[in-house]
């Protein structure tokens, strides 16, 4: 673990690992208006694998320092903050107080979580884990938000519950988000449904009810662990519904 658990020290480590070649790759991929990243994001060119490795040395970073990283315009700085939060929040030795602080920071500064990768780094590891034994009304508020990333947080936070066999919130929030207009929500809903696959009968009942009308992206993700015949059956329901002439 790094001795200096500050935002400044973390940023210095990232910049020592900056690569012009990696930056060119990022710039080619995330052209203006593409890639579903927030406006104003700046990239410096650090590989995500490298960023994750550096993050492992800063798991004790105080919340005030993590917030400084979140305030940065540099995407990798904020990805680092969320990576640290996710790793720290999911660690076996994470105290209840530390988890609460990380959870409160995540929600308080959701305005700085403006892309799919930032949500995915900590939504279920921090928000989901914190809410495991608590009231989850906040997830339903997030699911009704006009902000895409808050909606993504709402459904992905339920992965923590679903992985432990608690599927109710995954299904309830998935149903709320089925009409969502954005493909990144569709993907997240599909992942949540896929995580409920251990109770196959309940998942199949949900797909019988909604499979014909849900987004193809959602349905394909939900069916990932299905046998080919059953996958073809549910995809066929959707195909039949979308090809049927309107009255």
C-alpha atoms as a printed R data frame, in Angstrom:
    type eleno elety resid chain resno       x       y       z
1   ATOM     1    CA   UNK     A     1   0.000   0.000   0.000
2   ATOM     2    CA   UNK     A     2   1.287   3.446  -0.887
3   ATOM     3    CA   UNK     A     3   2.416   5.441   2.135
4   ATOM     4    CA   UNK     A     4   0.965   8.750   0.940
5   ATOM     5    CA   UNK     A     5  -2.782   8.150   0.600
6   ATOM     6    CA   UNK     A     6  -3.572  11.425  -1.153
7   ATOM     7    CA   UNK     A     7  -5.145  12.425  -4.428
8   ATOM     8    CA   UNK     A     8  -1.961  14.247  -5.396
9   ATOM     9    CA   UNK     A     9   0.205  11.153  -4.887
10  ATOM    10    CA   UNK     A    10  -2.214   8.978  -6.839
11  ATOM    11    CA   UNK     A    11  -2.346  11.456  -9.709
12  ATOM    12    CA   UNK     A    12   1.437  11.616  -9.815
13  ATOM    13    CA   UNK     A    13   1.612   7.826 -10.139
14  ATOM    14    CA   UNK     A    14  -0.907   7.833 -12.980
15  ATOM    15    CA   UNK     A    15   0.982  10.502 -14.860
16  ATOM    16    CA   UNK     A    16   4.216   8.539 -14.563
17  ATOM    17    CA   UNK     A    17   2.394   5.737 -16.330
18  ATOM    18    CA   UNK     A    18   0.868   7.917 -19.039
19  ATOM    19    CA   UNK     A    19   1.348   6.672 -22.589
20  ATOM    20    CA   UNK     A    20   1.025   8.800 -25.725
21  ATOM    21    CA   UNK     A    21   0.224   5.640 -27.669
22  ATOM    22    CA   UNK     A    22  -2.593   4.762 -25.282
23  ATOM    23    CA   UNK     A    23  -3.889   8.323 -25.497
24  ATOM    24    CA   UNK     A    24  -4.034   8.084 -29.297
25  ATOM    25    CA   UNK     A    25  -6.021   4.853 -28.996
26  ATOM    26    CA   UNK     A    26  -8.478   6.477 -26.617
27  ATOM    27    CA   UNK     A    27  -8.860   9.535 -28.825
28  ATOM    28    CA   UNK     A    28  -9.561   7.361 -31.851
29  ATOM    29    CA   UNK     A    29 -12.184   5.404 -29.974
30  ATOM    30    CA   UNK     A    30 -13.913   8.220 -28.146
31  ATOM    31    CA   UNK     A    31 -14.489  10.738 -30.852
32  ATOM    32    CA   UNK     A    32 -16.553  13.846 -30.169
33  ATOM    33    CA   UNK     A    33 -20.123  12.854 -29.419
34  ATOM    34    CA   UNK     A    34 -19.339   9.129 -29.325
35  ATOM    35    CA   UNK     A    35 -18.443   6.613 -26.667
36  ATOM    36    CA   UNK     A    36 -21.072   7.729 -24.137
37  ATOM    37    CA   UNK     A    37 -18.608   9.685 -22.014
38  ATOM    38    CA   UNK     A    38 -19.439  12.965 -20.377
39  ATOM    39    CA   UNK     A    39 -18.848  16.271 -22.039
40  ATOM    40    CA   UNK     A    40 -15.621  17.929 -21.005
41  ATOM    41    CA   UNK     A    41 -13.822  14.713 -20.108
42  ATOM    42    CA   UNK     A    42 -10.076  14.837 -20.615
43  ATOM    43    CA   UNK     A    43  -7.991  11.705 -21.097
44  ATOM    44    CA   UNK     A    44  -4.285  11.466 -20.376
45  ATOM    45    CA   UNK     A    45  -3.682   7.976 -21.751
46  ATOM    46    CA   UNK     A    46  -3.413   5.398 -18.946
47  ATOM    47    CA   UNK     A    47  -4.392   1.787 -19.572
48  ATOM    48    CA   UNK     A    48  -7.248   0.648 -17.377
49  ATOM    49    CA   UNK     A    49  -5.303  -2.402 -16.209
50  ATOM    50    CA   UNK     A    50  -2.498  -0.127 -15.077
51  ATOM    51    CA   UNK     A    51  -4.952   2.211 -13.358
52  ATOM    52    CA   UNK     A    52  -6.533  -0.691 -11.473
53  ATOM    53    CA   UNK     A    53  -3.141  -1.919 -10.315
54  ATOM    54    CA   UNK     A    54  -2.169   1.532  -9.056
55  ATOM    55    CA   UNK     A    55  -5.528   1.822  -7.274
56  ATOM    56    CA   UNK     A    56  -4.760  -1.240  -5.159
57  ATOM    57    CA   UNK     A    57  -2.124   0.768  -3.314
58  ATOM    58    CA   UNK     A    58  -4.581   3.487  -2.246
59  ATOM    59    CA   UNK     A    59  -7.437   1.585  -0.624
60  ATOM    60    CA   UNK     A    60  -7.086   3.588   2.591
61  ATOM    61    CA   UNK     A    61  -7.426   6.947   0.845
62  ATOM    62    CA   UNK     A    62  -9.625   9.268   2.943
63  ATOM    63    CA   UNK     A    63 -12.987  10.312   1.541
64  ATOM    64    CA   UNK     A    64 -11.878  13.948   1.260
65  ATOM    65    CA   UNK     A    65  -8.994  12.894  -1.005
66  ATOM    66    CA   UNK     A    66 -11.244  10.631  -3.062
67  ATOM    67    CA   UNK     A    67 -13.565  13.579  -3.576
68  ATOM    68    CA   UNK     A    68 -10.632  15.608  -4.911
69  ATOM    69    CA   UNK     A    69 -10.076  12.894  -7.516
70  ATOM    70    CA   UNK     A    70 -13.761  12.954  -8.424
71  ATOM    71    CA   UNK     A    71 -13.590  16.701  -8.948
72  ATOM    72    CA   UNK     A    72 -10.841  16.306 -11.560
73  ATOM    73    CA   UNK     A    73 -11.663  16.876 -15.227
74  ATOM    74    CA   UNK     A    74  -9.316  13.978 -16.065
75  ATOM    75    CA   UNK     A    75 -11.274  10.807 -16.690
76  ATOM    76    CA   UNK     A    76  -8.562   8.509 -15.385
77  ATOM    77    CA   UNK     A    77  -8.467  10.413 -12.075
78  ATOM    78    CA   UNK     A    78 -12.176   9.827 -11.555
79  ATOM    79    CA   UNK     A    79 -11.891   6.214 -12.732
80  ATOM    80    CA   UNK     A    80  -9.160   5.830 -10.131
81  ATOM    81    CA   UNK     A    81 -11.405   7.202  -7.407
82  ATOM    82    CA   UNK     A    82 -14.215   4.814  -8.312
83  ATOM    83    CA   UNK     A    83 -11.794   1.910  -8.624
84  ATOM    84    CA   UNK     A    84 -10.435   2.607  -5.147
85  ATOM    85    CA   UNK     A    85 -13.976   2.948  -3.791
86  ATOM    86    CA   UNK     A    86 -15.101  -0.302  -5.386
87  ATOM    87    CA   UNK     A    87 -12.078  -2.280  -4.208
88  ATOM    88    CA   UNK     A    88 -12.190  -0.814  -0.708
89  ATOM    89    CA   UNK     A    89 -15.949  -1.217  -0.378
90  ATOM    90    CA   UNK     A    90 -15.917  -4.861  -1.411
91  ATOM    91    CA   UNK     A    91 -12.924  -5.844   0.727
92  ATOM    92    CA   UNK     A    92 -13.667  -8.318   3.523
93  ATOM    93    CA   UNK     A    93 -12.062  -6.031   6.068
94  ATOM    94    CA   UNK     A    94 -14.051  -2.940   5.109
95  ATOM    95    CA   UNK     A    95 -15.642  -1.512   8.253
96  ATOM    96    CA   UNK     A    96 -19.281  -0.480   8.384
97  ATOM    97    CA   UNK     A    97 -18.206   3.128   8.903
98  ATOM    98    CA   UNK     A    98 -15.844   3.085   5.906
99  ATOM    99    CA   UNK     A    99 -18.517   1.533   3.698
100 ATOM   100    CA   UNK     A   100 -21.037   4.169   4.802
101 ATOM   101    CA   UNK     A   101 -18.592   6.958   3.961
102 ATOM   102    CA   UNK     A   102 -17.936   5.503   0.507
103 ATOM   103    CA   UNK     A   103 -21.667   5.070  -0.126
104 ATOM   104    CA   UNK     A   104 -22.425   8.645   0.899
105 ATOM   105    CA   UNK     A   105 -19.598   9.985  -1.263
106 ATOM   106    CA   UNK     A   106 -20.815   8.007  -4.283
107 ATOM   107    CA   UNK     A   107 -24.336   9.424  -4.016
108 ATOM   108    CA   UNK     A   108 -23.285  12.934  -3.022
109 ATOM   109    CA   UNK     A   109 -20.957  13.257  -6.019
110 ATOM   110    CA   UNK     A   110 -22.964  11.322  -8.561
111 ATOM   111    CA   UNK     A   111 -22.654  14.449 -10.691
112 ATOM   112    CA   UNK     A   112 -19.026  13.417 -11.299
113 ATOM   113    CA   UNK     A   113 -19.990   9.885 -12.343
114 ATOM   114    CA   UNK     A   114 -20.745  10.541 -15.975
115 ATOM   115    CA   UNK     A   115 -19.951   7.377 -17.917
116 ATOM   116    CA   UNK     A   116 -20.749   3.680 -17.922
117 ATOM   117    CA   UNK     A   117 -17.305   2.599 -16.720
118 ATOM   118    CA   UNK     A   118 -17.397   4.875 -13.677
119 ATOM   119    CA   UNK     A   119 -20.793   3.504 -12.631
120 ATOM   120    CA   UNK     A   120 -19.664  -0.071 -13.159
121 ATOM   121    CA   UNK     A   121 -16.578   0.277 -10.969
122 ATOM   122    CA   UNK     A   122 -18.492   0.830  -7.728
123 ATOM   123    CA   UNK     A   123 -22.286   0.631  -8.086
124 ATOM   124    CA   UNK     A   124 -22.777  -2.848  -6.694
125 ATOM   125    CA   UNK     A   125 -19.547  -3.000  -4.713
126 ATOM   126    CA   UNK     A   126 -20.368   0.160  -2.732
127 ATOM   127    CA   UNK     A   127 -24.023   1.124  -3.168
128 ATOM   128    CA   UNK     A   128 -25.334  -2.427  -3.369
129 ATOM   129    CA   UNK     A   129 -23.183  -3.736  -0.544
130 ATOM   130    CA   UNK     A   130 -24.113  -0.863   1.752
131 ATOM   131    CA   UNK     A   131 -27.829  -1.348   1.122
132 ATOM   132    CA   UNK     A   132 -27.714  -5.126   1.577
133 ATOM   133    CA   UNK     A   133 -29.421  -4.953   4.998
134 ATOM   134    CA   UNK     A   134 -31.064  -1.532   4.651
135 ATOM   135    CA   UNK     A   135 -34.033   0.170   3.061
136 ATOM   136    CA   UNK     A   136 -33.486   0.397  -0.695
137 ATOM   137    CA   UNK     A   137 -35.896   3.199  -1.561
138 ATOM   138    CA   UNK     A   138 -32.983   5.281  -2.853
139 ATOM   139    CA   UNK     A   139 -32.542   2.830  -5.735
140 ATOM   140    CA   UNK     A   140 -36.105   3.424  -6.892
141 ATOM   141    CA   UNK     A   141 -35.530   7.164  -6.765
142 ATOM   142    CA   UNK     A   142 -32.420   6.736  -8.889
143 ATOM   143    CA   UNK     A   143 -34.319   4.492 -11.308
144 ATOM   144    CA   UNK     A   144 -36.809   7.321 -11.885
145 ATOM   145    CA   UNK     A   145 -34.058   9.881 -12.486
146 ATOM   146    CA   UNK     A   146 -33.695  11.749 -15.760
147 ATOM   147    CA   UNK     A   147 -29.947  11.100 -15.518
148 ATOM   148    CA   UNK     A   148 -28.813   8.019 -17.452
149 ATOM   149    CA   UNK     A   149 -25.987   7.249 -15.050
150 ATOM   150    CA   UNK     A   150 -28.214   7.365 -11.979
151 ATOM   151    CA   UNK     A   151 -30.578   4.908 -13.653
152 ATOM   152    CA   UNK     A   152 -27.616   2.644 -14.443
153 ATOM   153    CA   UNK     A   153 -26.508   2.837 -10.810
154 ATOM   154    CA   UNK     A   154 -29.994   1.828  -9.666
155 ATOM   155    CA   UNK     A   155 -30.091  -1.409 -11.616
156 ATOM   156    CA   UNK     A   156 -26.434  -2.372 -11.258
157 ATOM   157    CA   UNK     A   157 -26.495  -1.872  -7.487
158 ATOM   158    CA   UNK     A   158 -28.982  -4.752  -7.328
159 ATOM   159    CA   UNK     A   159 -26.312  -7.158  -8.603
160 ATOM   160    CA   UNK     A   160 -24.960  -7.368  -5.058
161 ATOM   161    CA   UNK     A   161 -28.330  -8.627  -3.816
162 ATOM   162    CA   UNK     A   162 -28.942 -10.908  -6.793
163 ATOM   163    CA   UNK     A   163 -25.581 -12.633  -6.430
164 ATOM   164    CA   UNK     A   164 -26.712 -13.592  -2.920
165 ATOM   165    CA   UNK     A   165 -30.051 -14.939  -4.151
166 ATOM   166    CA   UNK     A   166 -32.117 -11.831  -3.348
167 ATOM   167    CA   UNK     A   167 -33.763 -11.016  -6.685
168 ATOM   168    CA   UNK     A   168 -36.798  -8.900  -5.823
169 ATOM   169    CA   UNK     A   169 -35.235  -5.486  -6.410
170 ATOM   170    CA   UNK     A   170 -33.537  -6.601  -9.615
171 ATOM   171    CA   UNK     A   171 -36.870  -7.589 -11.097
172 ATOM   172    CA   UNK     A   172 -38.744  -4.555  -9.786
173 ATOM   173    CA   UNK     A   173 -36.195  -2.038 -11.077
174 ATOM   174    CA   UNK     A   174 -35.688  -3.958 -14.315
175 ATOM   175    CA   UNK     A   175 -39.420  -3.691 -14.960
176 ATOM   176    CA   UNK     A   176 -39.280   0.049 -14.316
177 ATOM   177    CA   UNK     A   177 -36.431   0.467 -16.785
178 ATOM   178    CA   UNK     A   178 -37.629  -1.760 -19.626
179 ATOM   179    CA   UNK     A   179 -39.034   1.255 -21.557
180 ATOM   180    CA   UNK     A   180 -35.794   3.233 -21.071
181 ATOM   181    CA   UNK     A   181 -34.625   4.850 -24.334
182 ATOM   182    CA   UNK     A   182 -30.906   4.270 -23.879
183 ATOM   183    CA   UNK     A   183 -28.987   1.161 -24.931
184 ATOM   184    CA   UNK     A   184 -26.623   1.467 -21.967
185 ATOM   185    CA   UNK     A   185 -29.616   1.024 -19.673
186 ATOM   186    CA   UNK     A   186 -30.821  -1.919 -21.746
187 ATOM   187    CA   UNK     A   187 -27.456  -3.654 -21.315
188 ATOM   188    CA   UNK     A   188 -27.395  -3.075 -17.570
189 ATOM   189    CA   UNK     A   189 -30.942  -4.399 -17.162
190 ATOM   190    CA   UNK     A   190 -29.983  -7.500 -19.134
191 ATOM   191    CA   UNK     A   191 -26.971  -8.105 -16.891
192 ATOM   192    CA   UNK     A   192 -29.134  -7.804 -13.789
193 ATOM   193    CA   UNK     A   193 -31.642 -10.298 -15.165
194 ATOM   194    CA   UNK     A   194 -28.837 -12.676 -16.129
195 ATOM   195    CA   UNK     A   195 -27.577 -12.528 -12.551
196 ATOM   196    CA   UNK     A   196 -30.997 -13.797 -11.408
197 ATOM   197    CA   UNK     A   197 -30.546 -16.947 -13.495
198 ATOM   198    CA   UNK     A   198 -30.111 -19.272 -10.498
199 ATOM   199    CA   UNK     A   199 -33.894 -19.129 -10.103
200 ATOM   200    CA   UNK     A   200 -34.533 -20.093 -13.718
201 ATOM   201    CA   UNK     A   201 -38.276 -20.553 -13.286
202 ATOM   202    CA   UNK     A   202 -38.763 -16.993 -12.058
203 ATOM   203    CA   UNK     A   203 -36.538 -15.580 -14.792
204 ATOM   204    CA   UNK     A   204 -38.424 -17.498 -17.471
205 ATOM   205    CA   UNK     A   205 -41.733 -16.236 -16.090
206 ATOM   206    CA   UNK     A   206 -40.426 -12.658 -16.326
207 ATOM   207    CA   UNK     A   207 -39.256 -13.223 -19.893
208 ATOM   208    CA   UNK     A   208 -42.563 -14.816 -20.869
209 ATOM   209    CA   UNK     A   209 -44.267 -11.644 -19.668
210 ATOM   210    CA   UNK     A   210 -41.856  -9.073 -21.083
211 ATOM   211    CA   UNK     A   211 -39.544 -10.782 -23.555
212 ATOM   212    CA   UNK     A   212 -41.605  -9.946 -26.619
213 ATOM   213    CA   UNK     A   213 -41.428  -6.206 -25.943
214 ATOM   214    CA   UNK     A   214 -38.100  -5.618 -24.183
215 ATOM   215    CA   UNK     A   215 -35.093  -4.281 -26.057
216 ATOM   216    CA   UNK     A   216 -33.151  -6.882 -27.999
217 ATOM   217    CA   UNK     A   217 -29.983  -5.893 -26.112
218 ATOM   218    CA   UNK     A   218 -31.694  -6.633 -22.782
219 ATOM   219    CA   UNK     A   219 -33.113  -9.942 -23.917
220 ATOM   220    CA   UNK     A   220 -29.855 -11.219 -25.384
221 ATOM   221    CA   UNK     A   221 -27.963 -10.414 -22.170
222 ATOM   222    CA   UNK     A   222 -30.631 -12.019 -19.991
223 ATOM   223    CA   UNK     A   223 -30.481 -15.218 -22.056
224 ATOM   224    CA   UNK     A   224 -26.702 -15.601 -22.009
225 ATOM   225    CA   UNK     A   225 -26.736 -18.687 -19.753
226 ATOM   226    CA   UNK     A   226 -29.731 -20.337 -21.428
227 ATOM   227    CA   UNK     A   227 -29.504 -23.479 -23.507
228 ATOM   228    CA   UNK     A   228 -29.639 -22.780 -27.270
229 ATOM   229    CA   UNK     A   229 -33.179 -24.117 -27.626
230 ATOM   230    CA   UNK     A   230 -34.608 -21.961 -24.852
231 ATOM   231    CA   UNK     A   231 -32.658 -18.945 -26.051
232 ATOM   232    CA   UNK     A   232 -34.099 -19.418 -29.525
233 ATOM   233    CA   UNK     A   233 -37.593 -19.718 -28.063
234 ATOM   234    CA   UNK     A   234 -37.471 -16.392 -26.241
235 ATOM   235    CA   UNK     A   235 -35.739 -14.595 -29.093
236 ATOM   236    CA   UNK     A   236 -38.475 -15.964 -31.302
237 ATOM   237    CA   UNK     A   237 -41.153 -14.409 -29.105
238 ATOM   238    CA   UNK     A   238 -39.575 -11.015 -29.618
239 ATOM   239    CA   UNK     A   239 -39.063 -11.564 -33.346
240 ATOM   240    CA   UNK     A   240 -42.698 -12.529 -33.777
241 ATOM   241    CA   UNK     A   241 -43.894  -9.492 -31.856
242 ATOM   242    CA   UNK     A   242 -41.711  -7.034 -33.776
243 ATOM   243    CA   UNK     A   243 -42.639  -8.476 -37.152
244 ATOM   244    CA   UNK     A   244 -46.375  -8.604 -36.524
245 ATOM   245    CA   UNK     A   245 -48.328  -5.966 -38.517
246 ATOM   246    CA   UNK     A   246 -49.782  -3.166 -36.452
247 ATOM   247    CA   UNK     A   247 -53.550  -2.962 -36.277
